[in-house]
C-alpha cells in the first residue's frame, strides 16, 4: 500500500512513512513525529490508532 495522508497505523506496527502522526479518537490533539520503520508508540500507556497528518 502506498503511503498517503490520512493513513492509519496501530501501536506496535512498523511506521510505514516518516511524518507527524496524530492519535485518533481523543479530544486532545496529541501528535508525534515517527520515523519510517520504528514501532508506533503507545499513548497514555495504552494502545492507540495513529493517523498520518504530515509526511516527511
Secondary structure as GFF3:
##gff-version 3
##sequence-region A 1 56
A	DSSP	beta_strand	8	10	.	.	.	ID=ss1
A	DSSP	beta_strand	19	23	.	.	.	ID=ss2
A	DSSP	beta_strand	31	34	.	.	.	ID=ss3
A	DSSP	beta_strand	49	55	.	.	.	ID=ss4
###
